[in-house]
Amino acid sequence: MRKHRRAWMTAILVAIAVFVAALWPVYVRPRVDTPEHADAILVLGGAHDGREELGLRLAHEGYAPRVLISNPYDHSELVNRICHGGYSFQVECFDPNPRTTRGEGRYLAERAREEGWRRVLVVTFTPHISRARHILGKCWRGDILMLDAHPRISPLRWAYQYVYQSAGYLKAVFEDC
């Protein structure tokens, strides 16, 4: 009985190691782009982990004349300050429908069509970059440059993100924009 339990535990640990190793380039070391001049900067909603600040800094440095801040929160003091702050560039806050990356992609596509945009910088965090690129690319065929806010992520949060992002990818495969 002990032999079988040990064999199962070994098999489970090997499966987890293979899962982590196979998805390492997708979640831990995704392709991140270099910022270039763009029509807009889109900051995806999520943890307030520096992404809002990076989006605003990029606009301040002249990469784009406007920043779109996804605001799927019921109340966020940080986002509220950003949405009502005075900037030398345009800041537009929006509540995506649905309140997911898919909703953010739909909003991006709609605004890009209205304004004739060709390139957008998108700011999110490391484990979300690949999946966000996939989803936003389904919604809009323009040039999407993905940027990473580089937040600190604990080992427990990494484990959660592996599962969460994998489930999100699986869902995204079967959804259109």
Summary of the structure (lengths in Angstrom):
residues: 177
radius of gyration: 18.4
end to end distance: 50.2
largest distance: 70.0
contacts: 532
relative contact order: 0.18
helix: 51%
strand: 15%
